[in-house]
Every structure is written in structure tokens, then in C-alpha cells.
Amino acid sequence: MAAAPHVAELFRKLEEQQQSYLQTLRKVHQALAQAPVNTSTPPPSERGSAISKKRRQSTQDTKAERPADWIVRADRLKDADGSSVITGESEESDIEEEFYVQKPLSPYKFDHEDLRRHLKTYNFNRYGEILLESVVDKGRLLDPTLFKEYPLDELWHDSHYSVFDVGRDGAPLSRSEVVEKGSRIDSAIWQAIQDLNTDPDSQRPAVGRITIVREPSPIILAALHLAMNHEFDMDEIFECLAYALNRNFSHDSRIQRTFVFKFDYFTIVGEGVQPMPWQKADIPEKIQTRPDNHIPISRCNSIVALSLSGDPVKRLRNNTTKAREEDTVHGQVYDPWGPWHVLNIQCYPDHQHSLDVHDSTKHYVNGPEAFLYTLLTEFQDAEKRFTNLFEKISKLVIPPSDLIFDGGLRDKLLFEDEYFTYSRRYFWGYQTLGIMRDSVKAIIDSYQKTFGKDVWEGKHRTLWPIIDETSSRNIYWKERMCKLKDKFEKIIMELDNLYEEIDERRKEIRTLRDQLFSGTSVLESRKSVELSEVTILQGHNIKLLTFASILFLPLTFVTSVFSMTDIPAHNFYKWFAVTITTVCVPFFLLIGSLNTTSGIEFWRGKWHQFFCCIQFWRSRQNDDASVRSEGMISKVCRHRR
């Protein structure tokens, strides 16, 4: 519990330093944009050297016409590796502005009352009601302020954010400077997203916006719903639809111009953090106490969405039966070079986010590129979280190297204890790794099904198609897409290797489980033999006690008879001894003979002979009776004659 304030303080210091840096960086950009530029044409002798040695300049400068061959070669510049420490610009700043989106986003501005009114009047779907339950259903709207402090026991309100406005040069600049110092995190996020392009005299209007929110509280989700609902179908975002078929053939234009990608997998809960109430996780007691040999796991998810605000460039026809039934025969494909929004909502209770995804040294030619870089980071974070969870489970389940020398540890692993510790552990590890493997496979399949070869070549029917393949801008865009494809293929290969490692680890766990079962079965067999020996001894004891009780049965009978008061006292002991001898000796002989196999067979034969004699006597009696009856009948007949 003590680690949470320390981590929060470090994040607060980091944000303050980032704000100071970005303020200085923005001032440098403005100074460079307002600086006079010499546009005089150099002599022919100097022009060649100026072309061969490209100078680093602001994209706000007025550029002279350059040869066409230089424009074709401009896309071969290196990535933003050698960025300037002073200006934050990279070598991509030398690329012509025509390669980047130039049309600014439509302005908007909201305030607290707009947010309150939106929460009161908007009809949220059932998924929105689940996410916004603490805001809409618990009287939160009656409070004077919507951004209030949270109870100390609610550890899932550990939000972070990154909001960038992308200018016509493709460089993202953070909006942290518009946030008032000392603002609580919910209020800070609201200040960063509540307006866009509100200054008509701005030297750097935004053509794109990147919004990344991590562990958003319910009120922040509501604020995102208000601010982004005109660009994205936020109800669909809340419903967590990762991939929907025929998005271009919807009645809602927001769905036609947006692309949504969802990540849904598992992570280890970080120290001093709790999952959100609607996320499946361990019980809070186990997450807080963290007992030994327990890994606190939570389900986590993320949404990466792109919205293109330009004009449609292509009309599509859907000939399916479902399209005719829903009256969505025709759809639209929107211009990838139009104004854009990228929205990234991350719900990961682990403090393992990549915070350096976007900065002013990167330049995005359009919205799809910014979306793909954000998506690439999510793939990398997913691989990082999967690897961490895989290593934790392996450490818990796989025996350590001390097994070679420690005989006691070998016995513990070979024979199960009374609490079934290792059986439970192997079962949990085997099943958990199986679910992890399915999640990794789902992420790999989603990438391979979505981003095929036609997408990277700009030939996909609906996903960012390139209309004019001969233009310099589209040629430059295709080459940048090839570089992005290589990065995606690399992380997909790492995920594929992780998939194989998980499968091999499950085989190891299955082998350990079988060995545990074999060792425990042998131990139980030995215990059963020992218990059988004890049972045999107990049987002999019972037999002895039975004989002892049988000895007293005739004695008890004779004693009970001679204890009657009517028995004469004359020669009492003499007749008592004779009776005991007469009764007990035959009885003891009979019991003794029945206790042996030969005796049982002897008496069985005698009883058989006895019953045969009785049956023969009865049949003979019946024959004599029938003969007598026949003689009587014959006499009666003769008398009648």
C-alpha cells in the first residue's frame, strides 16, 4: 500500500518535467515558424550542392520548387533516429508538405455543463451503463463538480493520458501545456480533450489528434464519449467490438469512416493497483495481500480506433443478401489523406505502458500511419505482458535447478501432499497457459486476417485504398507502409515464437503432472498393501474373539437352565457336570469341524445324505399311499359287480 503514493509522485514529477519540455519546444517551433526565410533562388552551381546536402528546416518555411527526382528520393530518408535535441525535429522535416495532410480538423469546444447535460440526456446502451454506473446511477450528476476525489480504497482510478495535436508537418505536439498546474488527473484529461482548433489565428492548426487514455475512470469515459462521439461511434467502442464485418456498409457514417481494433487478454496486476470493477480478476483480498505461490491476474483490454474526417473517395457495392435485407447495398470509402482522429483507450492495471509512443520527433503523413504506430505499440505491449506472465507461471510450476541436489524437494514434487498442492498448481498452470496460448493465437490471427498483402500495397477494397498510385505522395506513403510492415512482421514473429514456447511449456507441465500421478499411485499402492496386512491381522483377532464367545454360548445355556429355582438340589453338581459335558462337547466338536475346509465338506455331505433320505422316505410314503388307494378302488369295483 505504501508503494502507490510513491509511484503517483514519480508520475507527477514526470508529467511536470514533460510539460516544461513541451512548452519550451512549442516556443521554439513558433519562433522558427515566424522567422523570415530567404526564398531567393540560388545560382545553378550552388543549387546542386544545396540539393545534395539537405538542410534541416521547419515545415512552416516557404519552400522553393524542387526537382521531381528529389521528391521521389525524399521517402528514402532515415526514420526519426537522428532527431534534433534543440528543436525536436527529425530529418523527415525535409519532406515536402504536400506529402502530409493539410486540411485542419473541424473545431469544437465543450465545458462542464455540456458534459453534465450529455450524461443526463444521452441514452447509453447497456455496455455504457455498466462502464458509467458510478457516474450516472449513484447521484454523481448532482454534485457541484464532476471531477471529485476518490476514496483511498478505490485503487483503479490511477489514470494517465497522452494527447497530441498533429500539425501540417506531421509532428505531434503534446497538449499538456493547456492543463492547469495542480489539476487532478480527471480534470487534466478533460482539459486536454475538451476543445480542438478553437484559436482561428493559430499558426499551427491540428490536422490530426492522437488521444491515449490509460486506466480511465468512469467520468473520463463519459468525457471521451462526449468529445469523440461526433467522430467515433462511442457506443460501439464501449461495446468493445474488435472487428466488425462490412463496416463500410452501415447506415451510420461514423462507422463507415472508422476502423476499430481491440486487444483482449491477461496481465499481472501491478503493486498498489486494482482492476476496474467491470474487469474479471482475482478477488480483491488476494490482489492486496498477494500470498505466496499466487499470481494475481486480471483480464485487460485496449481499444485503438481511427476516424477519417475527410470526404468519401470511393463508392462500394455490397451484393450480399444481408445487405439487401438491411438496405446497406452501397457504402463509402473515406480519403486516408483527410483530417483524422486516433483514439486509444487502455485498461491495463499493471503500470507497464509504453509512454514514449508519440513525440515531436516523429512525423505522420496521415491518420492511418499514426493509427498503425499506435497499434504497433499495443502489439509490442501485448508481447511484453504475455512474456511476463509466461515467465511468472513457469517459475511457479517448473521445478528449480536445486532439484538435482535436494532429495526432500524431489520427494515433494514426486508425491502429493494432503492438500493436493502440486495437482492444483499443475492444473491451474496447464489451463492458464492454454488460455494464454489461445489469446496469443487470436492476436496473431486478427493481424493476419486484417492486414493482408493488399492492405500494405494500398489495393484493399475498403481499408485505405490508394486511388492514384502514380502520385509522389502515394509512392512515399507505400514505402513508409513497407517499413511499418517489417516492424509488424517482427513483432508477429515474436508472438509466434511465444506461442510455441507456451505450447512446449504445457507439454512439460503435463509430463510433471503424469510423473506426480505415477509417484502418488505407487505410494498409494504401497499404502494399500500395508492396510491389507492390517486388515488381515484384524480378521484373525475377530476370529479369535468369535471363538471365545462361542465357547460361552453352551455354558450360558446350561447355566441358565440349572439356575432355575425348581431344580432339585439332590445330586445337583453331578447332573450339572453331565449336562455340560453332554451339551458342550458335541457343540465344540461341531464348531471345530466347521472351522476347517474338510469338516465343512464332511458335514455338507452328511446334510446332503440326510436330505436325500428324507426325500426318499417321503416319496416311498407317497407310493404306498397310492398303492393302497388303488387297492381300495379295485375292491369297490368288484363289489359293485
C-alpha positions in Angstrom: 0.0 0.0 0.0 2.9 2.3 0.6 4.2 1.9 -2.9 1.1 3.6 -4.5 1.8 7.2 -3.3 5.5 6.9 -4.3 4.6 5.8 -7.8 2.0 8.5 -8.1 4.5 11.1 -7.0 7.0 9.9 -9.6 4.4 10.1 -12.3 3.5 13.6 -11.2 7.1 14.7 -11.4 7.5 13.1 -14.8 4.4 15.0 -16.1 5.7 18.3 -14.8 9.1 17.8 -16.5 7.3 16.8 -19.7 5.1 19.9 -19.6 8.2 22.2 -19.1 10.0 20.5 -22.0 7.0 20.7 -24.3 6.3 24.3 -23.5 9.9 25.2 -24.5 9.6 23.0 -27.6 6.4 24.7 -28.7 8.0 28.2 -28.3 11.0 27.0 -30.4 8.5 25.8 -33.1 6.7 29.1 -33.1 9.9 31.1 -33.3 11.0 29.0 -36.2 7.7 29.4 -37.9 7.8 33.3 -37.5 11.4 33.6 -38.6 12.0 35.2 -42.0 13.1 32.9 -44.8 15.3 33.8 -47.8 13.4 32.5 -50.8 15.8 33.8 -53.4 16.8 31.2 -56.0 20.5 30.2 -55.7 22.8 30.1 -58.7 22.8 26.8 -60.7 26.2 26.0 -59.3 25.0 26.3 -55.7 21.7 24.6 -56.3 23.2 21.2 -56.8 25.1 21.4 -53.6 22.1 22.6 -51.8 20.1 19.6 -53.0 22.9 17.1 -52.2 23.3 18.5 -48.7 19.8 18.9 -47.3 19.4 21.4 -44.6 17.1 20.8 -41.6 14.3 23.4 -41.6 10.9 24.0 -40.2 8.0 22.7 -42.2 6.4 26.1 -41.8 9.0 27.7 -44.1 8.1 28.6 -47.6 9.8 26.1 -49.8 11.0 26.7 -53.3 10.2 24.3 -56.1 12.5 21.3 -56.0 13.3 18.8 -58.8 10.9 15.9 -59.2 13.7 13.4 -58.8 14.4 14.8 -55.3 10.8 14.3 -54.4 11.0 10.7 -55.4 14.1 10.2 -53.4 12.7 12.0 -50.4 11.0 8.9 -49.0 14.4 7.2 -48.6 15.3 9.4 -45.7 16.1 7.6 -42.5 13.5 7.2 -39.7 13.3 9.7 -36.9 16.5 8.4 -35.2 18.8 11.4 -35.5 16.3 14.0 -34.2 17.5 17.4 -33.1 17.9 17.8 -29.3 17.1 21.5 -29.6 14.2 21.7 -32.0 12.9 18.1 -31.7 12.7 17.9 -35.4 14.0 14.9 -37.4 15.3 14.5 -40.9 11.7 13.8 -42.0 11.1 17.6 -41.7 12.8 18.0 -45.1 10.0 16.1 -46.8 7.6 18.3 -48.9 4.5 19.4 -47.0 2.3 18.1 -49.8 3.2 14.6 -48.6 1.3 15.3 -45.3 -2.4 16.0 -44.5 -3.1 19.7 -44.9 -6.8 20.1 -44.1 -7.4 21.0 -40.4 -9.9 19.3 -38.2 -13.3 20.9 -37.5 -13.2 22.9 -34.3 -15.2 22.2 -31.2 -15.3 23.2 -27.6 -17.2 21.7 -24.6 -17.5 22.7 -20.9 -18.6 21.1 -17.7 -22.3 21.8 -18.3 -22.1 20.2 -21.7 -20.7 17.1 -20.1 -23.4 17.1 -17.4 -26.1 17.6 -19.9 -24.7 14.8 -22.1 -24.8 12.4 -19.2 -28.4 13.4 -18.3 -29.9 13.2 -21.8 -27.9 10.7 -23.8 -29.4 7.2 -24.0 -26.4 4.9 -23.3 -26.6 1.2 -24.3 -26.2 -1.5 -21.7 -22.4 -1.5 -22.1 -22.3 2.2 -21.5 -24.5 1.8 -18.4 -22.0 -0.8 -17.0 -19.0 1.4 -17.6 -20.6 4.6 -16.3 -22.6 3.1 -13.4 -20.8 5.1 -10.7 -21.4 8.4 -12.7 -25.0 8.0 -13.9 -26.7 5.8 -11.3 -25.2 7.0 -8.0 -26.1 10.6 -7.9 -22.8 11.9 -9.2 -24.6 14.3 -11.5 -26.0 16.2 -8.5 -22.5 17.1 -7.2 -21.3 20.6 -7.9 -18.2 19.3 -9.6 -17.9 16.2 -11.8 -14.2 15.6 -11.1 -14.0 14.9 -7.4 -11.5 12.9 -5.3 -11.9 9.2 -4.9 -11.9 7.1 -1.8 -8.5 5.7 -0.8 -9.6 2.1 -1.1 -10.5 2.5 -4.8 -7.2 1.8 -6.5 -8.4 1.5 -10.0 -8.5 5.3 -10.6 -4.8 5.5 -11.4 -5.3 7.2 -14.8 -2.7 8.6 -17.2 -3.0 10.3 -20.6 -1.2 11.5 -23.7 -3.0 13.9 -26.0 -1.2 15.2 -29.1 -2.2 17.6 -31.8 -0.6 16.8 -35.2 0.2 19.8 -37.4 0.6 20.1 -41.1 4.2 18.9 -40.8 3.1 15.6 -39.4 4.8 16.2 -36.0 2.7 15.5 -32.8 2.9 18.1 -30.0 1.5 17.4 -26.6 -1.4 19.3 -25.2 -0.1 19.1 -21.6 0.6 22.8 -21.6 -3.1 23.7 -21.7 -3.6 21.8 -18.4 -3.6 23.9 -15.3 -0.9 23.0 -12.9 -2.1 21.2 -9.8 -5.2 19.8 -11.5 -6.4 16.3 -10.6 -5.9 13.7 -13.2 -9.5 13.5 -14.3 -9.7 17.3 -14.7 -6.4 17.3 -16.5 -7.6 14.8 -19.1 -10.8 16.8 -19.5 -8.9 20.0 -20.2 -6.8 18.2 -22.8 -9.7 16.8 -24.8 -12.5 19.4 -24.3 -11.6 21.6 -27.3 -9.9 21.4 -30.7 -8.7 24.2 -33.1 -10.5 26.9 -31.1 -7.9 29.6 -32.0 -8.6 30.8 -35.6 -5.3 32.7 -35.6 -3.2 29.7 -34.6 0.0 29.3 -36.6 -0.3 25.5 -36.3 -3.8 24.2 -36.7 -4.3 20.5 -36.0 -4.9 18.2 -38.9 -5.0 15.2 -36.6 -5.3 14.3 -32.9 -4.0 11.4 -31.0 -5.8 10.6 -27.7 -4.3 8.0 -25.5 -6.0 7.4 -22.1 -4.8 4.7 -19.7 -7.0 3.3 -16.9 -9.7 5.8 -17.5 -12.2 6.4 -14.7 -15.9 6.3 -15.4 -16.1 10.1 -15.7 -13.3 10.2 -18.2 -15.0 7.6 -20.3 -18.1 9.8 -20.2 -15.9 12.8 -21.3 -14.5 10.7 -24.1 -18.0 9.8 -25.2 -18.9 13.4 -25.4 -15.8 14.7 -27.1 -15.3 11.8 -29.6 -18.9 10.8 -30.3 -19.0 13.0 -33.4 -16.0 11.2 -34.9 -16.4 7.6 -33.5 -19.4 5.5 -32.6 -18.6 5.5 -28.9 -21.4 3.1 -28.2 -19.6 0.6 -30.4 -16.3 1.4 -28.7 -17.9 0.8 -25.3 -19.3 -2.5 -26.6 -15.8 -3.5 -27.4 -16.3 -4.6 -31.0 -12.8 -5.5 -32.2 -13.7 -6.2 -35.7 -17.0 -5.9 -37.5 -17.7 -7.1 -41.0 -18.9 -4.7 -43.7 -18.2 -1.6 -41.6 -18.3 0.4 -44.9 -21.9 -0.7 -45.5 -23.5 0.8 -42.4 -26.2 3.5 -42.2 -24.0 5.4 -39.7 -21.3 7.4 -41.5 -19.2 7.3 -38.3 -18.9 3.6 -38.6 -18.1 3.8 -42.4 -15.1 6.2 -41.8 -13.7 4.5 -38.6 -11.6 1.4 -38.0 -11.5 -0.2 -34.6 -9.1 -2.8 -33.3 -9.5 -4.4 -29.9 -7.0 -6.2 -27.6 -8.4 -8.5 -25.0 -6.0 -10.7 -23.0 -4.5 -11.0 -19.5 -1.9 -9.3 -17.4 -0.4 -9.4 -13.9 -1.9 -6.8 -11.6 0.7 -4.3 -10.5 1.6 -3.3 -7.0 -0.8 -0.8 -5.4 -3.3 -1.1 -8.3 -6.7 -2.8 -8.7 -8.6 -3.8 -11.8 -11.7 -1.8 -12.7 -15.0 -3.2 -11.3 -16.1 -4.5 -14.7 -12.9 -6.4 -15.4 -12.6 -10.1 -14.5 -9.8 -10.6 -11.9 -8.9 -12.3 -8.7 -10.7 -11.4 -5.5 -9.5 -8.1 -4.1 -8.2 -9.7 -0.9 -5.7 -11.9 -2.9 -4.7 -8.9 -5.0 -3.9 -6.8 -2.0 -2.3 -9.4 0.3 -0.5 -11.3 -2.5 0.0 -14.7 -0.8 3.0 -16.9 -1.6 2.8 -19.0 -4.7 -0.1 -16.9 -6.1 0.0 -14.8 -9.3 -2.7 -12.0 -9.3 -4.1 -12.0 -12.8 -6.6 -9.7 -14.3 -8.3 -9.5 -17.7 -7.2 -6.4 -19.6 -8.2 -4.8 -22.9 -7.5 -1.9 -25.1 -9.2 -0.1 -28.0 -7.3 1.6 -30.9 -9.6 3.4 -33.3 -9.1 5.6 -36.3 -11.6 8.1 -37.7 -11.2 9.8 -41.1 -13.0 13.2 -41.3 -12.4 13.8 -45.0 -14.7 13.3 -48.0 -15.6 10.0 -49.5 -13.3 9.0 -52.4 -15.0 5.7 -53.5 -18.4 4.2 -53.5 -18.7 0.4 -52.9 -21.5 -2.0 -53.7 -22.4 -4.9 -51.4 -24.3 -7.7 -53.2 -24.9 -9.9 -50.2 -28.4 -11.0 -49.2 -27.9 -9.5 -45.8 -27.0 -6.1 -47.3 -30.3 -6.1 -49.4 -32.3 -7.0 -46.3 -30.7 -4.2 -44.2 -30.8 -1.7 -47.1 -27.0 -1.3 -47.0 -26.2 -2.1 -50.6 -23.9 0.9 -51.1 -21.1 2.1 -48.8 -18.4 4.8 -48.8 -14.6 4.7 -48.5 -13.1 7.8 -47.0 -10.0 9.6 -48.0 -7.0 8.5 -46.0 -5.5 12.0 -46.5 -8.2 13.8 -44.8 -8.3 15.1 -41.2 -8.2 12.3 -38.6 -8.6 11.3 -35.0 -6.8 8.4 -33.3 -8.3 7.2 -30.0 -6.5 4.7 -27.8 -8.3 3.6 -24.5 -6.1 1.3 -22.4 -7.3 -0.6 -19.4 -4.2 -2.3 -18.1 -3.9 -2.4 -14.2 -0.1 -3.0 -14.3 1.9 0.2 -14.9 3.6 -1.4 -17.9 2.5 1.1 -20.6 4.8 2.4 -23.3 4.8 6.2 -22.6 7.2 7.1 -25.5 4.9 6.2 -28.4 4.5 9.6 -29.9 6.7 12.7 -29.7 7.6 15.7 -31.8 10.4 13.9 -33.5 8.0 11.7 -35.4 6.1 12.8 -38.4 2.9 11.1 -39.6 1.9 11.7 -43.2 -1.7 10.8 -42.4 -4.1 9.3 -39.9 -3.6 5.6 -40.9 0.2 5.9 -40.2 -0.4 7.4 -36.8 -3.0 4.7 -36.1 -0.6 1.9 -37.2 2.2 3.2 -35.0 -0.2 3.3 -32.1 -1.4 -0.2 -33.0 2.2 -1.4 -33.3 2.9 -0.3 -29.7 -0.1 -2.2 -28.5 1.2 -5.3 -30.2 4.6 -4.8 -28.5 3.0 -4.2 -25.1 0.9 -7.3 -25.5 4.0 -9.4 -26.3 5.7 -7.8 -23.2 2.8 -8.7 -20.9 2.4 -12.2 -22.3 6.1 -12.8 -21.8 6.0 -11.5 -18.2 3.0 -13.7 -17.3 4.6 -16.7 -19.1 7.8 -16.3 -17.0 5.8 -16.0 -13.8 3.8 -19.1 -14.4 6.9 -21.0 -15.5 8.7 -20.0 -12.3 5.8 -21.2 -10.2 5.3 -24.5 -11.9 8.6 -25.7 -13.3 10.9 -27.2 -10.6 14.1 -25.2 -9.8 17.6 -26.5 -10.5 18.0 -27.4 -6.8 16.0 -30.5 -7.6 19.3 -32.1 -8.7 20.7 -32.0 -5.1 17.7 -31.7 -2.8 16.2 -35.1 -2.1 13.4 -33.6 0.0 12.4 -31.3 -2.8 12.3 -34.3 -5.2 10.0 -36.2 -2.8 7.7 -33.1 -2.5 7.5 -33.0 -6.3 7.1 -36.7 -6.8 4.5 -37.4 -4.1 1.3 -35.4 -3.5 0.6 -34.0 -0.1 -2.7 -33.9 1.8 -3.6 -30.5 0.4 -3.1 -31.6 -3.3 -0.7 -28.6 -3.7 1.0 -29.7 -6.9 -2.0 -31.2 -8.5 -3.8 -27.9 -8.1 -0.8 -26.0 -9.3 -0.2 -28.1 -12.4 -3.9 -28.0 -13.3 -4.0 -24.2 -12.9 -0.8 -23.6 -14.8 -1.7 -26.0 -17.6 -5.2 -24.5 -18.1 -4.0 -20.9 -17.7 -1.2 -21.3 -20.3 -3.8 -22.9 -22.6 -6.0 -19.8 -22.4 -2.9 -17.6 -22.9 -2.0 -19.6 -26.0 -5.4 -19.1 -27.4 -5.2 -15.4 -26.7 -1.8 -15.1 -28.5 -3.2 -17.1 -31.4 -6.2 -14.8 -31.6 -4.0 -11.7 -31.8 -1.8 -13.3 -34.5 -4.9 -14.4 -36.5 -6.5 -10.9 -36.2 -3.4 -9.3 -37.6 -3.1 -11.8 -40.5 -6.7 -11.6 -41.4 -6.9 -7.8 -41.2 -3.6 -6.6 -42.6 -3.0 -8.8 -45.7 -0.7 -8.0 -48.5 -3.3 -5.9 -50.3 -3.6 -3.5 -47.4 0.2 -2.8 -47.3 0.2 -2.3 -51.1 -2.8 0.0 -51.0 -5.0 -2.3 -53.0 -7.5 -3.3 -50.4 -11.1 -2.7 -51.3 -12.2 -0.9 -48.2 -9.1 -0.3 -46.0 -7.3 2.8 -47.0 -7.1 2.1 -50.8 -4.7 4.2 -52.9 -6.6 5.8 -55.8 -3.7 7.3 -57.7 -0.7 5.0 -57.5 1.5 7.3 -59.6 1.4 10.4 -57.4 4.6 11.2 -55.4 2.6 11.3 -52.1 1.2 7.8 -52.6 4.5 6.4 -53.6 6.1 7.9 -50.5 3.2 6.5 -48.4 3.6 3.0 -49.8 7.3 2.9 -49.0 6.6 4.1 -45.4 4.0 1.3 -45.2 6.6 -1.2 -46.2 8.8 -0.1 -43.3 5.8 -0.4 -41.0 5.0 -3.8 -42.3 8.5 -5.0 -41.4 8.0 -3.8 -37.8 4.7 -5.6 -37.6 6.1 -8.8 -39.1 8.9 -8.7 -36.5 6.5 -8.4 -33.5 4.2 -11.1 -35.0 7.2 -13.4 -35.3 8.0 -12.8 -31.7 4.4 -13.6 -30.7 4.5 -16.7 -32.8 7.7 -17.8 -31.0 6.0 -17.1 -27.7 3.1 -19.3 -28.9 5.4 -22.2 -29.5 7.2 -21.7 -26.1 3.8 -21.7 -24.3 2.9 -25.0 -26.1 6.2 -26.6 -25.1 5.8 -25.4 -21.5 2.3 -27.0 -21.4 3.9 -30.3 -22.5 6.4 -30.0 -19.7 3.6 -29.4 -17.2 1.7 -32.4 -18.5 4.8 -34.6 -18.1 5.2 -33.3 -14.5 1.6 -34.0 -13.8 1.9 -37.5 -15.1 5.0 -38.2 -13.1 3.3 -36.8 -10.0 0.3 -39.1 -10.7 2.6 -42.1 -11.2 4.6 -41.5 -8.0 1.5 -40.9 -6.0 -0.2 -44.0 -7.4 2.8 -46.2 -6.4 2.8 -44.6 -2.9 -1.0 -45.3 -2.6 -0.5 -48.9 -3.8 2.1 -49.4 -1.0 -0.2 -47.9 1.5 -3.0 -50.2 0.3 -0.8 -53.3 0.8 0.1 -52.1 4.3 -3.6 -51.5 5.0 -4.4 -55.0 3.7 -2.0 -56.6 6.1 -3.5 -54.7 8.9 -7.0 -55.9 7.8 -5.8 -59.5 7.8 -4.5 -59.2 11.3 -7.7 -57.6 12.4 -9.6 -60.5 10.8 -7.6 -63.0 12.9 -8.3 -61.1 16.0 -12.0 -61.0 15.2 -11.9 -64.8 14.6 -10.3 -65.4 18.0 -12.9 -63.3 19.7 -15.6 -65.1 17.9 -14.3 -68.5 19.1 -14.1 -67.1 22.7 -17.7 -66.0 22.5 -18.8 -69.4 21.0 -17.3 -71.2 24.0 -19.5 -69.4 26.4 -22.8 -70.0 24.4 -23.4 -73.6 25.6 -22.1 -72.8 29.1 -24.5 -69.9 29.3 -27.4 -72.1 28.1 -26.7 -74.9 30.7 -26.1 -72.3 33.5 -29.4 -70.6 32.7 -31.3 -73.9 32.9 -29.7 -75.0 36.2 -30.2 -71.6 37.7 -34.0 -72.2 37.9 -35.4 -72.5 41.4 -37.4 -75.6 40.5 -34.3 -77.8 40.0 -33.9 -80.2 43.0 -30.7 -79.8 45.0 -30.2 -83.6 45.2 -27.1 -84.6 43.1 -27.1 -81.1 41.6 -23.5 -80.9 40.7 -23.4 -84.4 39.3 -26.2 -83.7 36.8 -24.8 -80.2 36.1 -21.4 -81.8 35.1 -23.1 -84.5 33.0 -25.3 -81.9 31.2 -22.4 -79.6 30.5 -20.4 -82.5 29.1 -23.3 -83.7 27.0 -24.1 -80.3 25.6 -20.7 -78.6 25.3 -18.5 -81.4 23.9 -20.7 -82.2 20.8 -21.1 -78.4 20.3 -17.4 -77.7 20.4 -16.7 -80.7 18.1 -19.2 -79.4 15.6 -17.8 -75.8 15.7 -14.3 -77.1 15.4 -15.1 -79.3 12.4 -17.0 -76.5 10.7 -13.9 -74.2 11.1 -11.9 -76.4 8.7 -12.4 -77.0 5.0 -12.6 -80.8 5.3 -15.0 -80.5 8.2 -17.3 -78.3 6.1 -17.2 -80.7 3.2 -17.9 -83.6 5.6 -20.9 -82.1 7.2 -22.1 -80.8 3.8 -22.1 -84.4 2.5 -23.9 -85.6 5.6 -26.5 -83.0 5.3 -26.9 -83.9 1.6 -27.4 -87.6 2.5 -29.8 -86.6 5.3 -32.0 -84.6 2.9 -31.8 -87.4 0.3 -33.1 -89.9 2.9 -35.9 -87.7 3.8 -36.9 -87.2 0.2 -36.7 -90.9 -0.4 -38.8 -91.7 2.6 -41.4 -89.1 1.6 -41.6 -90.5 -2.0 -41.9 -94.0 -0.6 -44.7 -93.0 1.6 -46.4 -91.4 -1.3 -46.1 -94.6 -3.4 -47.5 -96.7 -0.6 -50.5 -94.4 -0.2 -51.1 -94.5 -4.0 -51.0 -98.4 -3.9 -53.4 -98.5 -1.1 -55.8 -96.1 -2.8 -55.7 -98.2 -6.0 -56.4 -101.4 -4.0 -59.4 -99.7 -2.4 -60.8 -98.6 -5.8 -60.4 -102.1 -7.2 -62.3 -103.6 -4.2 -65.2 -101.2 -4.7 -65.4 -102.0 -8.3 -65.6 -105.8 -7.7 -68.2 -105.3 -5.0 -70.5 -103.4 -7.4 -70.3 -106.1 -10.0 
